[in-house]
Amino acid sequence: MNKGRIVILGGAESGIGSAVLAKLKGFDVFLSDKGKISQEYKQTLRKYDINFEEGRHTEELILCADEVIKSPGIPENNEIVLAIRENRIPIISEIEFAGRYDRAKKICITGSNGKTTTTSLIYYMLKNAGLNVGLAGNIGKSYAFQVATEDFDYYVLELSSFQLDGMYSFKADIAILTNITPDHLDRYNYKIQNYVDAKFRIIQNLTQDECFVFCADDPITTSQLDKIVLTAKKLPFTQQKKVEQGAYIDDNKLFVNYKDDEYSMYINELALQGKHNLYNSMAAAIAAKVVNIDKQVIRESLMNFQGVEHRLEKVLTIKGVEYINDSKATNVDSAWYALESMKTPVIWIVGGTDKGNDYTPLYNFVKDKVKAIICLGVDNKKLHENFEDKVDLMIDVDSAKKAVEEAYKLAIPGDTVLLSPCCASFDLFKNYEDRGRQFKEAVRNL
């Protein structure tokens, strides 16, 4: 029986997964992508007998929908999105739709920085504990596709603000907010509060039986707590004070308290080092305790986790120069953590699509640590305006290969070549993964 017409906007990972789930649940499904759909995704659509178009949005095929599932990369000011809104057709996200058919326990992570590492670490812990768990959201395979084709007891979901925007009835069992710093302001009318409100959608629908895990050292997060009605258990993590429930640092040890149970380990035992990674480890450890994972599994996981591709990823050391891929650093705060962790002179590869960045928090690090800047982007004017008087040399390039070649010429033994772009990747690359992989390939070809 036909349950109604669902139109999917966007023919990449999120859209294809949504289309498959909708088809299997008995909807009349149509997928529309204004760009090209990859051959792999077209094969999937044909396999499930799903009608689609590419290279255009045909209004008469879209505006007859009962509901539209919009891929997160499509902005609200898109012409077809405005037409859908004008016709009062509900628009939801893949996460909202898939959540209707998922009975698994859901650990959901958002934040401006650290969410991929925290998500991956929690997934690693649950796998090590022998749980039947899926990884999805802004990472890995489509959540909707997995709901359609798998049967997991738990999901660990990384959620971007764009995915949260289209969520209404969806509910997390454990909601984690790593931090909030200005990001994606170009998508939020350059108003930080709009972005903050999007991030806090992760706590919607939480009940007193569920948990909200958050950074008590993050001023934007804590400033919002007095403004919202929150019935869930609050579990803060902090490096600045002790807390009765949650996680904190004391005497070079990480402590996690949940209910009447305490867990601790020395921070020098953690696989992920650095101030920012300490926050990620604390958030993950709290989630593990709430899920009731054995202390020994938590310890071994925190000691052995290998990190995430494109996040301060050590690529190679060539002639005494270390090359680091931090392509996932798409905002100022991420680049701040990267530069803060550098102990040697830096040749900094930065640039891409600016998202309304304020670069002033980086000024002192650039003056103290950066010997040269290589601008990897189409429009580098704002970078030159901010940093030209703070370094001796700035070079403009238009490919990862050229960036690495220029860095190789400038570097001497003991230097670090750091790709930490501070910007989105879409001017020269498909995404941050593409940028990072092109960087690594260029380094390996030196």
N, C-alpha and C positions, 0 to 999 in steps of 0.2 A: 504494500500500500504506500502511495506517495504521501510523504509527510509535509510537503511544501517545497518551495524553490529556494535554494541557497546559492548565492553567487559568491565566488572567491575572487578577491582582487590580489593578484601577485602569484606568479608561477615558479617560485623557488621553494626552498625546504618547507617553510611554514605553510604556504598555500597548497602545495601538493599533498602534504599530510592532512590538512583540513578537508580537502576535496575527497580523499580516499575514505576518511572517517564518515563524512556526510553521505557518501554513496553507500557505504556498508550499512548505514543506519536508515536507509530507505528514502533519502531526499532526492529531489530532482536537482542535479548539481551542474553548475556552469562556472568555468574558471576563465578569467580574463587577465591578460598581461599586456601592457602597452609596449613592452620590450620583447626580446627574444626569449623563448623557453628552451632550456638545454635539451639535447636529445635524450639524455637519461630520464629527465622528468617527463618528457612527452611519451616515452615508452611506458612509464607508470600510469599516466592518464589513460592511454589506450588499453593497457592491461585491465583497468577497472571500468572501461567503457564510459569515461567521463568526457563530456563535451567541453571544448575549450577554444579560445582564440588567442593569437599573439599579434603584436605590432599595432594594436588598436584597442579601444574600449567602445563597444557598440552599445549605445544607451538603451535601445529597445530590448536588448537581451539582458541588461543589468538592472534597469529600473523597474522590472517586473518581479524582483526578488521579494521574498518574505523576510529575508535576513541576509546581511552581507558580512562575510568574514574578511577583514582587511589585514594584509600582511604588514608587519610592524614598520617596514622601511618606507611605506607610502605616507606622506604627510597629510595633515588635515586640510591644507589649502589646495590639494590636488583637485583639478577640475571635476573629475568624475565623483570624487568623494563629496564635494560641495553639492553636486546634483543629487546624490543619494540622500544627503541630509535634507535637502529642500523637499524631497519626496517623502520625508519622514519614515524612511526605511531604517530599521535598527542596524547599527554597525558594531560588531564585536571582534575580539581577537581570537586567534587560534586557541589560546590558553583557556579563555572563557568557554569556548565551544567544547573542547576536549574534556574539560573538567566536568561537564554534564554527564559524561559516560565513564568516568573514572572513579572507582571506589577505593583506590590505593591511598595510603597515608602520604601526605605531600609536605616535604620540607622545601620551602621557597625562599630564595635568596635574591635580594636586590641591593643596590648601592652604587655610588658613583665609581668607586674603586674597590678592588679586592673580591668582587662577587664571583668571578670565574675561578679564582684560586680556592675560595671558600667552598664553592659548589663542588669542585673537583675533589677537594680533600674530604668533604662529607661523604660523597659517593664512594671514595676509596675506603673510608672507614666502614661503611655499611656493607660493601662487598667483602672486606676482610672479616666482617662479623658473620658472613654466610647468609646475609639477607637477600631476598629476591627483589632487586632494586633496579630502576631505570634512571637514566640521566637524560635530561631534556631541557627545553625552553630556549634560551639564547645560546645553547651549547649542544653539540651532538645532533642526533636525529630528531626530527620533528616529534613533539609531544603527542600531537593528534595522530600521527602515523603509528606511534608506539601503542597508544590506547586502542587503535583499530586492529593491530596485529600482534600485540604482546599481552601478557597477563602478569603484571608486577604487583607486589604487595606494598612497595614504597616507590616514590619518585623523588629525586632531588632535582629541583627546577631552578635554573638561573633565569631571572625575569628582568628585562630591561624596562625603562620607564615607558617605552612605546608599547610594549606588551601589556603593561599594567593599565595603560590608558583605556584599553578596550575590555576591561574585566569588571564585572558587576556582581554576579552571584558566586563566582569562584571563591573558594575558601582554602587557605593553607591550614595545616595542622601545626606546623612550626614556621613562623615568619621571621626572617633574619634581614635586618637592615644594617649593612656594613658601615656606611657613612653617607653623607650628602655634601658634595661640593659642586659649585656651578659647572654644569655640563649640558650640552644639547640645548642651550638657551635659544638657538636659532629656531628650534621646533616649539618653543614655549613663549613666543612673543617677547623674548629677551627679559622675561620676568622670572626671577629665581623662585618665587612662591608657587608659580604654576608647576615648575619642575619638582619642587618639594611635595606639593599635593599629589603629583603623579606617583612619586616614590612611596608615599604613605598609603597608597591604595593597597599595598601588600598586607596591611593589617585589617582591611575591611572584612567583616563577617566572622572575625575571630570570637570565640566564646571563652568562658572562664576555664574551660578544660584545655585550652591551647596556650602556646607560648609565643611571646614576642621577644626576640633576641636583638639587642641593639648596642651601639657603641656609646657609652656614657661620657666619653671624652670628646664627642663630636658636638660642637655647639649648635649647629643647625638642627640636628636630630633632637637634642634635649630641649631646645626652645619650643618644639612642637608638642611635646608630651603634655604640657599643661592645657593645650588648646583642644585636645581630642578626648573623646570618651573611649576608654580602653578597658575592656573587662578581662582580657587575657593576662596570664602571668607574665610579669616583666622580668626579663633576665638580662641585665646589663653586662658588658665586658669592658674592662678599663685597665689602663696602665698607671693611673694616677691615684687610686685609693682602694681601700678594701670594700667588698660588697658581701652581704650575707648570702644572697642567691645570685648566681652568675659566675663570672670569671674575673680574676685580678692577678696582678703581679706583686710579689713580695719576696725580698731577699733572694733575687735571681731565680725564683720559682714561679711557675704558673699554677694557680689554684682554681679549681672548678667546684662550685657547690650547687647541688640541685637536690631539693627536699632535704633529707637528712644525710646525704651521702657526699663525701668530699674526695676529690682526686687531685693529685699534684705531681709535677715533674719539673726538673731543672730546665730553664729555657735554653741552655747551651746544648741540650739533647735534641732540640727540635731540628728537623730537616730544613725547614724554612727559616732563614735568619733575616734579621732586619726588623725595624720597628713596625712597619706596615704588615709584614708577615706574621708578627706576633699577634696582631689583632685578628688576622684570618684564622690562625690556629686556635685562638680563644673561642671565637664564634663557632668553629667546627666542633671543638671539644664540648661546648655546651649542648649543641644539637645531639651529639653522640650520647651524652649523659641522659638527655630527655628520652631518647629512644631506648635507653637502658642497655647500651653496648658495654661489654666487659672492659674493665679498666686496662687489662693487659693489651687488648686489641686497640684501644685508644692510644696507649703509649707506643706500641709498635707502629701504628699508622702515622702518628705525628713524627716519629723518628725516621721513617723510611720513605715518606711521600716525596716524589721526584719533581714536583712543580708542574707548571703549565706552559705549553708551547706559547711563544710570543710574549711571555711575561718575565722580564729579566732573565732570559734564556741565554746561557753561555754557549756560544757557537763554536769558536776555535780561538786558539792563541797562535799567532803567526809572527815570527821574528820578535817575540817578546811583547806583542801587542794583543790585548784581549778584545774580541769582538762580541758584543752583547745585543741580542734581539729583544727589544721591549716594544714591539710594534703595537701591542694591545694598549699602550699608553696613549689614549686618544683624547686626553684632557690634561689640564695644567696640573691637577693634583697628582695624577699618575706619574707625570714627568718629574714632579717635585720629589716623590718617593725614590724614583730612580736616581736622580742627581744626588739626593741626600745620602744614598747608599754607596756612592762612588768614593773610593779611597785613593785613586790615582788621577793624573791629568786626563781630561776628557776631550775627545773630538766628538761633538754632539751633532747627530743627524736628526733634524727636526723639520716639521712642515706638513702641509696637506690642506684639507678644507677646514678653515677656521670656523669654530662654532660659537663665536662671540667671546673668545678667550680674553681673560685678564692675565697678562704675563708677569705682573709685578712680583708675585710671590717667588718667582724664579731668579730675580735679579741678583741676589747675593750669591746664590750657588753658581750662577754663570760667571760672575766676577772672580770667585774664588777657585773654581774647579775647571772651567771650560777654556781651552786654549784656542779652539776654532769651532765655528758653526758651519755645517753644511745644510743648506735649505733644500729640502726635497719636496717641491710643490710647484703648482702652476702659478700661483700668486703669492709671492713671499714678502710683499711690501710691509705688512704689519710686523713680521719678524725682524726685518731690517730696522724699522722704526724703534722697536723695543730693545734690540740687542747690539746694534752696530757700535755703540759707544762703550760696550762692556767687554768686547773681545777684539783681538788684533786682526782677525780674519773671518770673513763670511763669504761663502761660495754658494752659487745657485746651480742646482742640477735638476734634471727632469726624469731620472730613472734611478732605481736602486743600484744598478751596475755602476753608473757614473759616481754615485755617492760613495760607494765602497772604494772605487779606484782613487778618488780624490782623498779619501781618508787614509788609504794606504800610503800615498805620497807624503802626507803630512805627519803621520804617526812615527814616533820613535819608541824603542824598547821601554816598557814601563807605562805606556799610555793605554787608555781604553777607548775604543770606538763604540759609541753608544747610539743605537737607533731607538729613540724614545720620542715619537713624533709630536705629541701634544695635540694632535689634530686628527680629524677623520681622514680616511684614505681615498675617498671616492674621486678625487681629481685625477689621479694617475693609476689607481689600482682598483680591483674588484671589491676588496675589503681589506681589513687589517691583516687577515691570514695571508692573503696574496702578497701584500707588502712585506710581511715578515719572511715568507718563503723565498721571495725574490732576493731579499737582503742576504739570507743564509746561502742561497745558491751562488750569489756574487762573491761572498766571502770564501766559499769553498773553491771557487774558480781562480782565486788569486795565485 
